[in-house]
Amino acid sequence: MTGNGFAIDAQRLTKVYGNLVAVDHVDLRVPAGSIFGLLGPNGAGKTTIIKLLTGLSDLTDGTANVAGYDVVRDPMHVKQRVGWVAAEVILDDDLSGWENLWLQAKLQGLSDWKGRAEQLLAYFELTDRRKDKVGTYSTGMRKKMEIALALLHQPEVIFMDEPTIGLDANVRRMLWELISGVNRQFGVTVLLTTHYIEEADRLCDHVAVIDHGKFVATGTPAELKARVKADFIELETSQAVTPERLASVPGVTEVRAEGAAWVLRVDSAEATLPPLLQTVGADGIRRINVQGPSLETAFIDLTGKRIDQPGSDVQDYRKFYLNVRRARR
């Protein structure tokens, strides 16, 4: 932890690839012991920020201190004090749970690790399966083991990069409980990247909304919701309708096209719906959805668009680490 009470303290964090500004002069301060979320679509710069903060990518500009150490001057000290849980479960399926922990300890140069490993197996309820190959584990058990590996060297900060992407709803919620529990039980600071609105709302003490490499807002989920002084109506019609016609409806303050639908920003959905139905015609409405102030509407309000749906283009930089693990066997 840095002397000012922040586990992560970055100023003007910037990364440029050729003509692409992936991260654009971001200021990021994460209080020690908190869960901080980076909320944004794929390609917004979330994973690049993690790479910068863990020393896996050089800064183009700015400074960053993680767990009390400068990532440029003391990258090895930073790496010794952080863990990483990636989008995909990266384990050696041919090894048992205990052997995966042993290999992790070897790679990190840990000598007195067995007591910690026993503690983690007990905490994650994996003690009875410690001798079984990880390839026989369920998805939830594999995620537990992945987090156990990240905690083995007792890091001060854990980076979780899209940890629940591709998981079904039940496993995702189980993992939410695990993340909250790890934060409380082990006192570790968590920096979480996600494009799941509900995940950020449920888990995070503070959230930074990121779009095109820039932070467009930072605050608690409650603070971000409070910024929205409007309702949103999503409308899909069976017949063509012009934006001018929709904008003429009393109470509509903004009209945006979003694919086959229209998104209307309104002062009050309750007051606007009757004249809207009269203007468009109830028979002409294929689908309608009303949203009051929420973290999702805050994102729409801040960025002008909905957050991307889960995709397959999330890069997992721990695959390289897995190859190293296998090569050293």
CORZIDA-V815652 format. One record per pair of residues at least 12 apart in sequence whose C-alpha atoms are under 7 Angstrom apart, sorted by the first residue. I is the first residue (numbers start at 1). GAP is how many residues later the second one is. D is the distance in Angstrom with one decimal. If there is no record, write none. Layout:
I/GAP/D + I/GAP/D
This chain:
1/31/6.4 + 1/66/4.2 + 1/67/4.8 + 2/65/5.9 + 2/66/4.1 + 5/26/6.1 + 5/27/6.0 + 6/23/6.2 + 6/24/5.4 + 6/25/4.3 + 6/26/5.0 + 7/23/5.8 + 7/24/5.7 + 7/25/4.5 + 7/59/5.8 + 7/60/5.0 + 7/61/7.0 + 7/182/7.0 + 8/21/5.5 + 8/22/5.0 + 8/57/5.8 + 8/58/4.6 + 8/59/6.4 + 9/19/5.9 + 9/20/4.5 + 9/21/6.6 + 9/55/5.8 + 9/56/5.2 + 9/57/6.6 + 10/17/5.5 + 10/18/5.0 + 10/19/6.3 + 10/53/5.6 + 10/54/4.1 + 10/55/6.1 + 11/15/6.4 + 11/16/4.5 + 11/17/6.5 + 11/51/5.6 + 11/52/5.4 + 11/53/6.4 + 12/13/3.9 + 12/14/4.8 + 12/15/5.3 + 12/49/6.8 + 12/50/4.5 + 12/51/6.7 + 13/12/4.8 + 13/13/4.7 + 13/14/6.3 + 13/48/6.1 + 13/49/4.6 + 13/50/6.3 + 14/12/6.6 + 14/45/6.2 + 14/46/5.5 + 14/47/5.0 + 14/48/6.1 + 15/44/5.8 + 15/45/4.9 + 15/46/6.9 + 16/44/6.2 + 21/192/6.9 + 22/23/5.5 + 22/191/5.2 + 23/22/5.7 + 23/190/4.1 + 23/191/6.4 + 24/189/5.2 + 24/190/5.4 + 26/188/6.3 + 26/189/6.5 + 32/157/5.7 + 33/150/7.0 + 33/154/5.6 + 33/155/5.5 + 33/156/4.4 + 34/155/5.2 + 34/156/6.4 + 34/171/6.3 + 35/154/6.1 + 35/155/4.7 + 35/156/6.0 + 35/168/6.9 + 35/169/5.0 + 35/170/5.5 + 35/171/6.9 + 36/154/6.2 + 36/155/4.9 + 36/156/6.0 + 36/168/5.4 + 36/169/6.0 + 36/170/5.0 + 36/171/5.8 + 37/154/5.9 + 37/155/4.7 + 37/156/5.6 + 37/163/6.1 + 37/167/5.7 + 37/169/6.3 + 37/170/4.6 + 37/171/6.2 + 38/154/6.1 + 38/155/4.6 + 38/156/6.3 + 38/169/5.9 + 38/170/5.1 + 38/171/6.1 + 38/172/6.7 + 39/154/6.1 + 39/155/5.3 + 39/156/5.5 + 39/161/6.9 + 39/168/6.8 + 39/169/6.1 + 39/170/4.9 + 39/171/6.0 + 40/154/6.7 + 40/155/5.2 + 40/169/5.9 + 40/170/5.1 + 40/171/6.0 + 40/267/6.5 + 41/154/5.5 + 41/266/5.4 + 41/267/4.9 + 42/266/6.8 + 42/272/6.9 + 44/166/6.2 + 44/167/5.0 + 44/168/4.7 + 44/169/5.3 + 45/167/6.8 + 45/168/4.9 + 46/147/6.2 + 47/114/6.7 + 53/13/6.9 + 53/18/6.5 + 54/17/7.0 + 54/24/6.8 + 54/25/6.3 + 55/16/5.8 + 55/20/5.8 + 66/12/6.2 + 67/14/6.6 + 67/89/6.4 + 67/90/6.9 + 81/74/4.5 + 81/75/5.5 + 81/76/6.6 + 82/73/4.8 + 82/74/6.0 + 82/75/4.8 + 82/76/5.5 + 83/67/4.8 + 83/68/6.6 + 83/72/6.0 + 83/74/6.4 + 83/75/4.5 + 83/76/6.1 + 84/66/5.9 + 84/74/5.5 + 84/75/4.7 + 84/76/5.9 + 85/61/6.7 + 85/62/6.4 + 85/65/6.6 + 85/74/6.2 + 85/75/4.7 + 85/76/6.3 + 85/78/6.5 + 86/74/5.9 + 86/75/4.9 + 86/76/6.6 + 86/77/5.7 + 86/230/6.3 + 86/232/6.8 + 87/74/5.6 + 87/75/4.8 + 87/76/4.5 + 87/77/6.7 + 87/78/6.2 + 87/229/6.4 + 88/228/6.9 + 89/53/6.6 + 89/54/6.2 + 89/57/6.4 + 90/232/6.6 + 92/42/7.0 + 93/40/6.2 + 93/41/4.8 + 93/42/4.2 + 94/39/5.9 + 94/40/6.8 + 94/41/6.5 + 95/38/5.2 + 95/39/6.2 + 96/34/6.3 + 96/35/5.2 + 96/36/4.9 + 96/37/3.8 + 96/38/5.3 + 97/33/4.8 + 97/34/6.2 + 97/35/6.5 + 97/36/6.3 + 97/37/5.7 + 98/32/5.2 + 98/33/6.3 + 101/16/6.9 + 101/48/6.2 + 104/45/6.6 + 116/36/6.5 + 117/35/6.5 + 120/28/5.9 + 124/20/6.2 + 140/31/6.0 + 156/32/5.2 + 156/33/6.3 + 157/31/5.6 + 157/32/4.7 + 157/33/5.9 + 158/30/6.9 + 158/31/6.2 + 158/32/5.0 + 158/33/6.4 + 159/31/6.0 + 159/32/4.9 + 159/33/6.1 + 160/31/6.1 + 160/32/4.8 + 160/33/6.3 + 161/31/6.0 + 161/32/5.0 + 162/31/5.3 + 162/32/5.0 + 165/145/6.8 + 176/27/6.9 + 180/23/6.8 + 195/112/6.7 + 197/98/6.5 + 197/99/6.0 + 201/20/5.8 + 201/94/6.8 + 205/15/5.8 + 206/13/5.3 + 206/14/4.3 + 206/15/6.5 + 207/12/5.6 + 207/13/5.8 + 207/14/6.4 + 216/86/6.7 + 221/74/6.6 + 224/71/6.7 + 224/74/6.2 + 225/68/5.8 + 225/69/5.2 + 225/70/5.4 + 225/73/5.6 + 227/71/7.0 + 228/65/5.9 + 228/70/5.8 + 228/73/6.9 + 230/35/6.6 + 230/36/5.8 + 230/37/5.0 + 230/38/6.5 + 230/63/6.9 + 231/34/6.0 + 231/35/5.4 + 231/36/6.2 + 231/37/5.8 + 231/38/5.8 + 231/60/5.9 + 231/61/4.7 + 231/62/6.3 + 232/31/6.7 + 232/32/5.6 + 232/33/4.7 + 232/34/6.0 + 232/58/5.9 + 232/59/5.2 + 232/60/6.6 + 233/30/5.7 + 233/31/5.0 + 233/32/6.6 + 233/55/7.0 + 233/56/5.7 + 233/57/4.6 + 233/58/6.4 + 234/27/6.7 + 234/28/5.7 + 234/29/4.5 + 234/30/6.3 + 234/54/5.6 + 234/55/5.0 + 234/56/6.4 + 235/26/5.5 + 235/27/5.1 + 235/28/6.3 + 235/52/5.8 + 235/53/4.6 + 235/54/6.6 + 236/24/6.6 + 236/25/4.5 + 236/26/6.3 + 236/49/6.1 + 236/50/5.4 + 236/51/5.0 + 236/52/6.4 + 237/47/5.5 + 237/48/4.4 + 237/49/5.0 + 237/50/6.9 + 238/46/5.2 + 238/47/5.9 + 238/48/5.5 + 239/45/6.1 + 243/12/6.3 + 249/26/6.3 + 249/27/6.0 + 250/22/6.5 + 250/25/7.0 + 251/15/5.4 + 251/16/5.5 + 251/17/6.9 + 251/21/5.5 + 252/12/6.5 + 252/13/5.9 + 252/14/4.5 + 252/15/6.8 + 253/12/5.6 + 253/13/5.5
